[in-house]
Amino acid sequence: MTRSSTSDPARARRRLLPTCLVLLVGLALLQGGDGRAFRPLLEGVWAGLGALLGLQSAHLAALLTGRLAGAPVTAVLGFGPRLAEFTVGPITLSVRRVLIPFLCIERVPVAGPALRPRLWLATLLASAVQIALGVWLITLPSPGRSLAFGVLFLAVVSLVAVWQPMSAGWMLLRMPFLPRATADGLALGADGIAAVRAHVRGDLAKAEAALGPLAADRVPGGQEYLLRAGIAEARGRYEESATLARAAASAVVGRARTAQAHLQLAGAFVGAAETGELPPAGYLPQLEQAVAAAGAAFPALLRHSPAPAWLALLNGEREEALSLARRAAGQATGPLARAQAECALAAALAGVGRTDEARQAVGRARALCPELARIAAVEGRIGLLTVEPAG
Protein backbone atom coordinates (compact mmCIF):
# COMPACT_ATOMS: atom_id res chain seq x y z
CA MET A 1 0.00 0.00 0.00
CA THR A 2 1.31 3.42 -0.90
CA ARG A 3 2.09 5.42 2.22
CA SER A 4 0.39 8.77 2.47
CA SER A 5 2.55 11.85 2.81
CA THR A 6 0.43 12.82 5.81
CA SER A 7 1.76 9.78 7.67
CA ASP A 8 5.44 10.61 6.95
CA PRO A 9 7.19 10.70 10.37
CA ALA A 10 9.67 13.38 9.27
CA ARG A 11 6.88 15.65 8.10
CA ALA A 12 4.95 15.03 11.32
CA ARG A 13 8.01 16.01 13.38
CA ARG A 14 8.42 19.23 11.39
CA ARG A 15 4.84 20.15 12.19
CA LEU A 16 5.16 19.14 15.84
CA LEU A 17 8.11 21.42 16.65
CA PRO A 18 6.44 24.80 15.96
CA THR A 19 3.28 23.58 17.69
CA CYS A 20 5.26 22.68 20.83
CA LEU A 21 7.08 26.03 20.74
CA VAL A 22 3.79 27.92 20.55
CA LEU A 23 2.44 25.81 23.39
CA LEU A 24 5.44 26.43 25.66
CA VAL A 25 5.53 30.17 24.95
CA GLY A 26 1.83 30.49 25.63
CA LEU A 27 2.09 28.56 28.88
CA ALA A 28 5.07 30.64 29.97
CA LEU A 29 3.08 33.83 29.39
CA LEU A 30 0.14 32.48 31.33
CA GLN A 31 2.38 31.46 34.23
CA GLY A 32 4.32 34.73 34.23
CA GLY A 33 2.33 36.37 37.02
CA ASP A 34 2.50 33.47 39.45
CA GLY A 35 6.04 34.06 40.67
CA ARG A 36 6.71 30.31 40.49
CA ALA A 37 9.04 28.21 38.39
CA PHE A 38 7.56 27.19 35.05
CA ARG A 39 7.11 23.41 34.83
CA PRO A 40 6.61 22.58 31.15
CA LEU A 41 5.63 18.91 31.55
CA LEU A 42 2.97 19.48 34.20
CA GLU A 43 1.59 22.59 32.55
CA GLY A 44 1.59 20.84 29.18
CA VAL A 45 -0.53 18.03 30.65
CA TRP A 46 -3.02 20.56 31.99
CA ALA A 47 -3.09 22.35 28.63
CA GLY A 48 -3.80 19.05 26.89
CA LEU A 49 -6.71 18.42 29.24
CA GLY A 50 -7.88 21.94 28.48
CA ALA A 51 -7.92 21.14 24.77
CA LEU A 52 -10.11 18.11 25.45
CA LEU A 53 -12.34 20.22 27.66
CA GLY A 54 -12.67 22.78 24.87
CA LEU A 55 -13.62 20.10 22.35
CA GLN A 56 -16.24 18.65 24.66
CA SER A 57 -17.70 22.07 25.46
CA ALA A 58 -18.07 22.77 21.72
CA HIS A 59 -19.78 19.43 21.13
CA LEU A 60 -22.17 19.97 24.04
CA ALA A 61 -22.93 23.50 22.85
CA ALA A 62 -23.77 22.09 19.42
CA LEU A 63 -26.10 19.55 21.02
CA LEU A 64 -27.87 22.29 22.95
CA THR A 65 -28.40 24.34 19.81
CA GLY A 66 -30.31 21.38 18.33
CA ARG A 67 -31.45 21.86 14.76
CA LEU A 68 -29.10 24.80 14.26
CA ALA A 69 -26.01 22.57 14.43
CA GLY A 70 -27.55 19.44 12.90
CA ALA A 71 -29.01 16.09 13.88
CA PRO A 72 -26.70 13.87 15.97
CA VAL A 73 -26.14 10.38 14.54
CA THR A 74 -23.32 8.80 16.56
CA ALA A 75 -21.44 9.72 19.71
CA VAL A 76 -18.18 8.31 21.05
CA LEU A 77 -17.32 8.62 24.75
CA GLY A 78 -13.64 8.15 25.52
CA PHE A 79 -10.74 6.81 23.45
CA GLY A 80 -9.37 3.49 22.29
CA PRO A 81 -11.04 0.12 21.71
CA ARG A 82 -14.78 -0.18 22.20
CA LEU A 83 -16.13 -1.35 25.57
CA ALA A 84 -19.85 -1.20 24.85
CA GLU A 85 -22.36 0.26 22.46
CA PHE A 86 -25.89 1.47 23.04
CA THR A 87 -28.74 3.09 21.19
CA VAL A 88 -29.84 6.23 23.03
CA GLY A 89 -32.97 7.47 21.31
CA PRO A 90 -31.90 7.94 17.67
CA ILE A 91 -28.17 8.12 18.53
CA THR A 92 -25.69 5.25 18.53
CA LEU A 93 -23.42 5.74 21.58
CA SER A 94 -20.05 3.95 21.68
CA VAL A 95 -18.20 3.80 25.02
CA ARG A 96 -14.42 3.38 24.77
CA ARG A 97 -11.81 1.89 27.08
CA VAL A 98 -10.07 5.14 28.05
CA LEU A 99 -12.94 6.92 29.76
CA ILE A 100 -11.52 10.40 30.12
CA PRO A 101 -14.16 13.14 29.88
CA PHE A 102 -14.34 13.44 26.13
CA LEU A 103 -17.33 13.27 23.83
CA CYS A 104 -17.14 13.19 20.03
CA ILE A 105 -20.43 13.61 18.17
CA GLU A 106 -21.10 13.15 14.47
CA ARG A 107 -23.92 15.40 13.28
CA VAL A 108 -25.65 15.77 9.93
CA PRO A 109 -26.88 19.27 8.98
CA VAL A 110 -30.65 19.38 8.60
CA ALA A 111 -31.88 20.54 5.19
CA GLY A 112 -34.45 23.31 5.05
CA PRO A 113 -34.82 27.09 4.88
CA ALA A 114 -31.94 29.33 5.90
CA LEU A 115 -29.41 26.47 5.98
CA ARG A 116 -26.33 28.67 5.71
CA PRO A 117 -27.46 31.17 8.41
CA ARG A 118 -28.33 28.26 10.72
CA LEU A 119 -24.94 26.61 10.32
CA TRP A 120 -23.18 29.96 10.67
CA LEU A 121 -25.01 30.75 13.91
CA ALA A 122 -24.40 27.28 15.36
CA THR A 123 -20.66 27.57 14.63
CA LEU A 124 -20.56 31.03 16.18
CA LEU A 125 -22.28 29.81 19.35
CA ALA A 126 -20.00 26.77 19.70
CA SER A 127 -16.89 28.93 19.24
CA ALA A 128 -18.22 31.51 21.69
CA VAL A 129 -18.73 28.82 24.34
CA GLN A 130 -15.12 27.66 23.92
CA ILE A 131 -13.71 31.18 24.09
CA ALA A 132 -15.87 32.16 27.07
CA LEU A 133 -14.77 29.02 28.93
CA GLY A 134 -11.12 29.79 28.20
CA VAL A 135 -11.42 33.42 29.32
CA TRP A 136 -13.10 32.35 32.57
CA LEU A 137 -10.35 29.78 33.27
CA ILE A 138 -7.68 32.46 32.82
CA THR A 139 -9.06 34.26 35.89
CA LEU A 140 -8.42 31.17 38.04
CA PRO A 141 -5.09 30.25 39.66
CA SER A 142 -2.99 27.47 38.18
CA PRO A 143 -3.85 24.94 36.79
CA GLY A 144 -6.82 26.96 35.56
CA ARG A 145 -4.59 29.13 33.40
CA SER A 146 -2.99 26.13 31.72
CA LEU A 147 -6.41 24.62 31.08
CA ALA A 148 -7.41 27.97 29.59
CA PHE A 149 -4.51 27.89 27.16
CA GLY A 150 -5.57 24.45 25.89
CA VAL A 151 -9.17 25.59 25.44
CA LEU A 152 -8.25 28.83 23.69
CA PHE A 153 -5.47 27.31 21.58
CA LEU A 154 -7.89 24.79 20.10
CA ALA A 155 -10.57 27.42 19.46
CA VAL A 156 -8.13 29.82 17.80
CA VAL A 157 -6.60 27.10 15.59
CA SER A 158 -10.08 26.18 14.32
CA LEU A 159 -10.99 29.82 13.75
CA VAL A 160 -7.86 30.68 11.77
CA ALA A 161 -8.09 27.54 9.58
CA VAL A 162 -10.19 29.46 7.09
CA TRP A 163 -9.06 27.35 4.12
CA GLN A 164 -9.81 24.04 5.87
CA PRO A 165 -13.37 22.90 4.98
CA MET A 166 -15.69 22.44 7.95
CA SER A 167 -13.38 24.24 10.41
CA ALA A 168 -14.90 27.04 12.47
CA GLY A 169 -13.12 29.68 10.40
CA TRP A 170 -14.30 28.11 7.14
CA MET A 171 -17.88 27.86 8.41
CA LEU A 172 -17.93 31.48 9.57
CA LEU A 173 -16.05 33.19 6.74
CA ARG A 174 -16.37 31.00 3.64
CA MET A 175 -19.46 28.84 3.98
CA PRO A 176 -21.90 31.78 3.77
CA PHE A 177 -20.59 32.54 0.27
CA LEU A 178 -20.80 28.99 -1.10
CA PRO A 179 -23.10 28.42 -4.05
CA ARG A 180 -26.48 27.35 -2.77
CA ALA A 181 -26.24 23.90 -4.38
CA THR A 182 -22.87 23.25 -2.68
CA ALA A 183 -24.19 24.37 0.71
CA ASP A 184 -27.35 22.27 0.32
CA GLY A 185 -25.12 19.26 -0.38
CA LEU A 186 -23.88 19.44 3.22
CA ALA A 187 -27.35 18.61 4.56
CA LEU A 188 -30.00 15.91 4.49
CA GLY A 189 -33.75 16.14 4.93
CA ALA A 190 -35.70 14.34 7.65
CA ASP A 191 -35.98 11.17 5.54
CA GLY A 192 -32.25 11.21 4.81
CA ILE A 193 -31.35 11.62 8.48
CA ALA A 194 -33.68 8.73 9.38
CA ALA A 195 -31.93 6.67 6.69
CA VAL A 196 -28.48 7.53 8.08
CA ARG A 197 -29.48 6.43 11.56
CA ALA A 198 -31.03 3.20 10.28
CA HIS A 199 -27.95 2.54 8.14
CA VAL A 200 -25.61 2.95 11.13
CA ARG A 201 -27.77 0.49 13.12
CA GLY A 202 -27.72 -2.03 10.27
CA ASP A 203 -31.44 -1.77 9.54
CA LEU A 204 -30.96 -1.73 5.78
CA ALA A 205 -34.62 -2.25 4.85
CA LYS A 206 -35.62 0.77 6.91
CA ALA A 207 -32.75 2.84 5.52
CA GLU A 208 -33.76 2.07 1.92
CA ALA A 209 -37.43 2.73 2.64
CA ALA A 210 -36.66 6.08 4.30
CA LEU A 211 -34.39 7.24 1.49
CA GLY A 212 -36.53 6.04 -1.41
CA PRO A 213 -35.41 5.71 -5.04
CA LEU A 214 -33.12 8.26 -6.63
CA ALA A 215 -35.17 10.66 -8.71
CA ALA A 216 -34.03 10.94 -12.33
CA ASP A 217 -34.55 14.71 -12.42
CA ARG A 218 -32.57 15.53 -9.25
CA VAL A 219 -28.83 15.62 -8.54
CA PRO A 220 -28.11 14.56 -4.94
CA GLY A 221 -25.62 16.30 -2.69
CA GLY A 222 -22.45 14.70 -1.38
CA GLN A 223 -24.03 13.45 1.85
CA GLU A 224 -26.79 11.66 -0.02
CA TYR A 225 -24.38 10.13 -2.54
CA LEU A 226 -22.32 8.76 0.34
CA LEU A 227 -25.36 7.34 2.12
CA ARG A 228 -26.73 5.67 -1.01
CA ALA A 229 -23.30 4.19 -1.77
CA GLY A 230 -23.16 2.66 1.72
CA ILE A 231 -26.61 1.10 1.40
CA ALA A 232 -25.83 -0.29 -2.07
CA GLU A 233 -22.61 -1.90 -0.79
CA ALA A 234 -24.33 -3.45 2.22
CA ARG A 235 -27.00 -4.87 -0.11
CA GLY A 236 -24.38 -6.36 -2.43
CA ARG A 237 -24.84 -3.96 -5.35
CA TYR A 238 -21.15 -3.24 -5.70
CA GLU A 239 -21.04 -1.66 -9.14
CA GLU A 240 -23.78 0.78 -8.13
CA SER A 241 -21.96 1.48 -4.85
CA ALA A 242 -18.71 2.26 -6.67
CA THR A 243 -20.45 4.68 -9.02
CA LEU A 244 -22.13 6.49 -6.14
CA ALA A 245 -18.94 6.56 -4.06
CA ARG A 246 -17.02 8.19 -6.91
CA ALA A 247 -19.73 10.82 -7.17
CA ALA A 248 -19.57 11.34 -3.39
CA ALA A 249 -15.78 11.78 -3.45
CA SER A 250 -16.11 14.71 -5.84
CA ALA A 251 -19.12 16.27 -4.09
CA VAL A 252 -18.48 16.03 -0.33
CA VAL A 253 -16.81 18.81 1.65
CA GLY A 254 -14.16 18.28 4.32
CA ARG A 255 -11.30 15.86 4.87
CA ALA A 256 -13.29 13.36 6.95
CA ARG A 257 -16.14 13.08 4.43
CA THR A 258 -13.65 12.80 1.57
CA ALA A 259 -11.91 9.94 3.37
CA GLN A 260 -15.27 8.26 4.01
CA ALA A 261 -16.08 8.45 0.31
CA HIS A 262 -12.77 6.82 -0.66
CA LEU A 263 -13.23 4.11 1.97
CA GLN A 264 -16.73 3.52 0.63
CA LEU A 265 -15.24 3.09 -2.83
CA ALA A 266 -12.72 0.64 -1.36
CA GLY A 267 -15.59 -1.33 0.20
CA ALA A 268 -17.29 -1.59 -3.18
CA PHE A 269 -14.06 -2.89 -4.75
CA VAL A 270 -13.71 -5.48 -2.00
CA GLY A 271 -17.24 -6.70 -2.59
CA ALA A 272 -16.63 -6.91 -6.34
CA ALA A 273 -13.44 -8.88 -5.67
CA GLU A 274 -15.19 -11.30 -3.29
CA THR A 275 -18.00 -12.02 -5.73
CA GLY A 276 -15.75 -12.26 -8.78
CA GLU A 277 -17.20 -9.21 -10.51
CA LEU A 278 -13.69 -7.80 -10.97
CA PRO A 279 -10.50 -9.72 -11.81
CA PRO A 280 -7.42 -9.14 -9.59
CA ALA A 281 -5.83 -6.92 -12.24
CA GLY A 282 -8.95 -4.75 -12.08
CA TYR A 283 -9.56 -4.40 -8.36
CA LEU A 284 -6.16 -4.44 -6.63
CA PRO A 285 -4.73 -1.21 -8.10
CA GLN A 286 -8.05 0.59 -7.62
CA LEU A 287 -8.43 -0.73 -4.07
CA GLU A 288 -4.90 0.40 -3.19
CA GLN A 289 -5.54 3.86 -4.67
CA ALA A 290 -8.80 4.24 -2.72
CA VAL A 291 -7.20 3.27 0.61
CA ALA A 292 -4.22 5.56 -0.04
CA ALA A 293 -6.54 8.46 -0.92
CA ALA A 294 -8.51 7.93 2.30
CA GLY A 295 -5.29 7.90 4.31
CA ALA A 296 -4.11 11.10 2.64
CA ALA A 297 -7.40 12.85 3.43
CA PHE A 298 -7.91 11.69 7.04
CA PRO A 299 -5.45 9.02 8.30
CA ALA A 300 -7.26 8.37 11.61
CA LEU A 301 -10.28 6.89 9.81
CA LEU A 302 -8.20 3.97 8.55
CA ARG A 303 -8.15 2.57 12.08
CA HIS A 304 -11.94 2.21 12.00
CA SER A 305 -12.17 0.71 8.52
CA PRO A 306 -11.71 -2.91 7.38
CA ALA A 307 -10.51 -1.72 3.95
CA PRO A 308 -6.76 -1.84 4.84
CA ALA A 309 -7.25 -5.39 6.18
CA TRP A 310 -8.94 -6.50 2.96
CA LEU A 311 -6.16 -4.92 0.91
CA ALA A 312 -3.51 -6.79 2.91
CA LEU A 313 -5.46 -10.04 2.65
CA LEU A 314 -5.96 -9.78 -1.11
CA ASN A 315 -2.24 -9.02 -1.46
CA GLY A 316 -1.42 -12.22 0.45
CA GLU A 317 -0.24 -10.46 3.65
CA ARG A 318 -2.26 -12.68 5.99
CA GLU A 319 -0.78 -11.81 9.38
CA GLU A 320 -0.90 -8.10 8.60
CA ALA A 321 -4.51 -8.52 7.47
CA LEU A 322 -5.39 -10.23 10.75
CA SER A 323 -3.85 -7.42 12.80
CA LEU A 324 -5.62 -4.71 10.81
CA ALA A 325 -8.96 -6.55 10.91
CA ARG A 326 -8.76 -6.96 14.71
CA ARG A 327 -8.07 -3.25 15.06
CA ALA A 328 -11.05 -2.33 12.87
CA ALA A 329 -13.34 -4.72 14.75
CA GLY A 330 -12.39 -3.05 18.02
CA GLN A 331 -12.67 0.53 16.73
CA ALA A 332 -15.70 0.53 14.39
CA THR A 333 -18.78 2.41 15.56
CA GLY A 334 -22.31 1.18 14.89
CA PRO A 335 -23.68 -2.31 14.20
CA LEU A 336 -23.24 -2.15 10.41
CA ALA A 337 -19.61 -0.96 10.56
CA ARG A 338 -18.87 -3.56 13.21
CA ALA A 339 -20.45 -6.31 11.10
CA GLN A 340 -18.33 -5.30 8.11
CA ALA A 341 -15.20 -5.37 10.28
CA GLU A 342 -16.15 -8.79 11.65
CA CYS A 343 -16.45 -10.08 8.07
CA ALA A 344 -12.92 -8.88 7.36
CA LEU A 345 -11.76 -10.49 10.60
CA ALA A 346 -13.43 -13.78 9.66
CA ALA A 347 -11.76 -13.78 6.25
CA ALA A 348 -8.37 -12.98 7.81
CA LEU A 349 -8.78 -15.73 10.42
CA ALA A 350 -9.70 -18.20 7.69
CA GLY A 351 -6.63 -17.09 5.78
CA VAL A 352 -4.36 -18.24 8.62
CA GLY A 353 -6.28 -21.48 9.14
CA ARG A 354 -8.22 -20.53 12.30
CA THR A 355 -11.60 -21.62 11.00
CA ASP A 356 -13.34 -22.00 14.36
CA GLU A 357 -12.58 -18.39 15.24
CA ALA A 358 -13.59 -17.37 11.72
CA ARG A 359 -17.00 -19.01 12.25
CA GLN A 360 -17.41 -17.11 15.51
CA ALA A 361 -16.62 -13.81 13.74
CA VAL A 362 -19.21 -14.60 11.05
CA GLY A 363 -21.74 -15.32 13.80
CA ARG A 364 -21.05 -11.95 15.39
CA ALA A 365 -21.45 -10.23 12.02
CA ARG A 366 -24.79 -11.94 11.41
CA ALA A 367 -26.03 -11.02 14.89
CA LEU A 368 -25.10 -7.38 14.27
CA CYS A 369 -26.51 -7.04 10.74
CA PRO A 370 -28.18 -10.14 9.27
CA GLU A 371 -29.00 -8.28 6.05
CA LEU A 372 -25.34 -7.61 5.17
CA ALA A 373 -24.62 -9.23 1.79
CA ARG A 374 -20.91 -9.73 2.46
CA ILE A 375 -21.63 -12.37 5.11
CA ALA A 376 -22.50 -14.94 2.42
CA ALA A 377 -19.26 -14.27 0.52
CA VAL A 378 -17.18 -14.68 3.68
CA GLU A 379 -19.03 -17.89 4.54
CA GLY A 380 -18.06 -19.20 1.14
CA ARG A 381 -14.43 -18.27 1.80
CA ILE A 382 -14.27 -20.39 4.96
CA GLY A 383 -16.40 -23.25 3.59
CA LEU A 384 -19.55 -22.69 5.63
CA LEU A 385 -22.04 -22.65 2.75
CA THR A 386 -23.84 -25.87 1.99
CA VAL A 387 -23.68 -26.41 -1.77
CA GLU A 388 -26.74 -28.15 -3.16
CA PRO A 389 -26.08 -30.69 -5.95
CA ALA A 390 -27.25 -29.65 -9.40
CA GLY A 391 -30.36 -31.20 -10.94
N, C-alpha and C positions, 0 to 999 in steps of 0.2 A: 504494500500500500504506500502510495506517495505521501511523504510527511508534509503536513501543512507548514507554511512559514510561520504561522502564529504559534506553533508548538516548538519552534527553534529555541533551545535553551539559551544560546548566546543573545538572541534578540530579546528574550524575556529578561535576562540580566540587565541589558542596556536600559530597558524600560523601568526595571525595579530601582535602580540607583537614584535617578532623579526623584522618584516617588518617595523613597526613604529620606532623601535630603529635605524635601518639602515637609515631610512629616516631622522630622527632628527639629527643623527650624521653627515650625509652628508650635510644637510642644514647648520648646525653649522660651518662646515669646509668652506663651500662656503661663509658664511657671515663673517668669521673671519677677513678679511681685511677691513671691512667697518667701524670699530670703532663705531658701533651702537649696541643697545641691540637686541638680537635675539628674534624674535617674532614667536614662533612655529606655531600658528594657521594661521597667514597670509602667512608665507612662505610655509606652507604645502599646502595651497590653490593654490598658484602659482606653486608649484611643481606638484600638480595634473593636473593643466592646461597644464603644460609642458609635462606630460605623454600623454595627449590627443593630443597635438601638435605633439609629436613624432610618435604616431600611425598614425595620418593623413598624416604626411610627408612620412612615409613608404608606405602607401597605394597609395599616389599620385606618388611616385617614381616607384612603381610597374606598375601603369597605363602607365607611360611614357615609361617604357621599353617594353611595348606591348607584343609581342609573347614570349619574354624571360620569363616573369612572369606568363603568362597564359591568357586565354580569360575571361574577366569579364562577370558575369551572372546577379548578383543582387548587388545593392548598397543601403545602409541605411544611411540617413543623419539625425543625431540627436539621441535622446534617447526617450524611453517611448512609449505610444500608437501611432498608426499610424494617421497622419493627412490627407495624400494624397498619391497617388501612380501613377506613370507615366511610360510609356515605352519610353526610350531615346535610339533611335537606337535599338540595340539588348539587351540592359540592362533594367531590371526592377528596377526603382528607387523608394524607399519608404521614404517619408518625415515624421519625427516623431515630437512629440509635443514639446520636449525640444530641441530647435534648437541651441545648442552650436556648435561651429565649429568642428564637428567630422564626419568623413566619414568611413564607414565600407564596404569593397568590397569583395564579394565572387568571386573567380576566379577558373577556371578549367585549369590545365596544358594542353598544346596542344601537342598531340602525334606527333612524327616525329623524324628525325635524331638528334643525340646529345641531347637527352632529359635531361640527368643528368647534362652535362655542362651548358645547358641553365638555368635550375633551380638554379644551384649553382651560376652562374653569377648574375641572377636576385636577389637572396637573398643577395649576397655580395653588390650589388649596393644599395638595399633598406636599409641595415644596415649602409652602408657608409653615406648615406644621413642623417639618424638619428644622427649618431655620429658627422658628420660635423656640423649639426645644433646645437647640444648640445655644441660643442667646441666654436662655434661662440657666442652663448648666454653667455658663461662664461665670455667673454671679456666685456660684457655690465654691467652697474651698476644694482643694485637690482631694479626691480624683475627679471632681465634677468638671474641672477645667479640661482635663485630658479627654473625658467623655465628650465634652462639647466640641473639641477639635475633631474627633472622629465623626460626629454627627454633621458638623458644618463642612468638613472636607468632602464628605460623600455628596452632600447637597450641592456644593459649589461645582464639583466635577461634573455632575449630571447637568447642571445649568449651563456650563460653558461648552458642553459637547454639542454645539449647535448643529454640526454636520453629521452627527450620529443619529440615524433614524430611531425614533421612539424614546430618545433621552428627553429629560425635562426641557432642556434648551431647545431641542428640535420641536417638541410639542408646542412650546410657547411662542417661538419665533418663526418657525418655518411651516408647521402644519396648517396654520390658518390660511396660508397662501397656496396650499396644494389645489390642483384642479379638483372639482367636486367629485368626479368619478374616482380619482385616486383616494381621496379621503373616504368616500363611501365604501371602498374596498377594504378598509380597516375593520368594518363593522359587520354584524350579522343581525337579521331580524329575530323576532321571538321564536319562530320555527327553527331557524338556524342554530340559535343558542340551545334550544331543546335537543336538537340533533347532536350538537357537540357533546352535551352532557351524557346523552344515551350512548354515543360512540365511545366515550371514555369508559363508561361502565360495561361496555361489551354487549349492549342491547342493540344489535345491528338492525333488527326488524323495526324497532321503534325509531332508530336514527334515520333509516331510509324513509319511513312513513312521514316523519316530521319534515324532512328536507324536500321530499317530492321529486318528480322528474325535472331535469334541466330544460328550461324553456328554450325553444329554438331562436326566439327573437330577443334574448337577453344575454348579455355578457356578464358572468359572475365576477365578483371581486376576488382578491387573493385568498382571503379567509375561506370563502366558499369553495374555491378550487381545491384548497388543501383538505377541507373536510370531505368533499366528494371523493378525492383520491384515496383517502384513508378508508372510507366505506367500501369502495370498489376493491381495494386490496384485500380487506378482511373477508369479502365475499368471494374472492378468487377470480375477479375480473382484472387480470394483471395488465393487459394491454391498455384497457381503459384507465386504470390507475396511473400508469406511466404517462399517458397523454395529459391527464389532469395535473399530475405532479409537475410536469414540465411547465404547464401554464401557470401553476402556483409559484414556481421558482422565479418567474419573470414578473409576477404581479404583486407578491407580498412585499411588505415594508419591514425592515429591521433585520438584524443579524440572526436572532433566534428563529424567526419565522422562515428566513431563507434557509437556515440549516435544517429546519423541520421539513421543508419542501424537498431538499436534496435527499434526506433520509427516507422520505416517503417514496421518492423515485427509486432509491436503493431497495426498499422493500418490495416494490413492484418487480424489479429485476430478479430478486431472490425467488419470488413466487414463480416467475416465468422460467427460471432455471430449474426449480424443483419439479415443475409439471412438464418440462421438456419443450416449452413453447419457444425457447431460445437456445441455440447451440452454445457451447462454452466460448467459442470465438466471438459470439455476439454479446454475451452477458458479462463476462469477466472484466473487460476493459471499461464498459459502461458502469458496472457496479463499483469498480475502484475509483472512477472519476466522481461518482456521486458521493461516496464516503469521504473522499478527499475534499470535495467542495463543501460538504457539511462541516468537516473539521476546520476548514479555513474560515468559515463564517462564524461558528460558535463551537469551539472545541469541547466545552463541558457537556454538550448534549450527546456526544459519542458514548459517554459512560452509561447513559440511559437506554441506548439503542442496541438491538441485536444485530444491526447491519454489519459492524466490524467483525463480529463473530462469524456470521455467514460468509463474509469475504475470506476470512482466514480458513474456514472449513472448505470452501470451494477451491481454494488454492492449495489444499492438502496440508495446511498447518494445523494439525488436529489438537495438539496440546494448547496452542495459542487460542484456538477457537473455543476450547473448553473454558479457559480462563476468562475470556471476554464475555462468553455467554453467561457464566456465573455472575459476573459483575453486573451485566444488564438485568438479569433476573432479580438481583438484590436492589437495584436502583430504580427500575421502571415504576411509574406512577399510574394507577388505574388498572382495572381488571383486563381490558383489552391489551394494553401495552405489556402487562405482566404475562398474559397468555402467549403473546408473540415471542417474548423473551424465553419463556419456558419451552416453546417449540425449538428455538435455536439451541437451548441447552440440551434438549432431548436428542437432537441431531448430532451435537458435539459429543455427547456421552456415547451414542451409538457408534460414532466414528472411532472411539478408543476402546470399543468392545464392552462397555458397561451397560448392557441391554436392560438389566433390571432397573437400574437408576433411570435409564432413558424412558422406560414404561411409566415410572412414577412421575417424571416430568411431563409426559403427555397427559397423564391423568390430572395433574394440576392445571394444565392448560385447558383441558376440557371442562373442568369444574369452574374455571374463571370465565370462559367464553366458549360455550359449546357450538356456537355458530361460526367460529373461525375456520375458514376453508383450509388454512395451512396445516391444521391438525391431521387431516387425512394424508397429506403428502409426507409428513414426518412419520406417521404410522407405517406408511409404505417403506420408508427408509430403514426402519428398524424391524421390518418383517411382522408387523402386528395385524395387517389386513388379511382377512380370509379371502382367498381367491376362489371364486366359484368356477367349476369346470364348464367349458363351453358346450353348448348344445343340450 
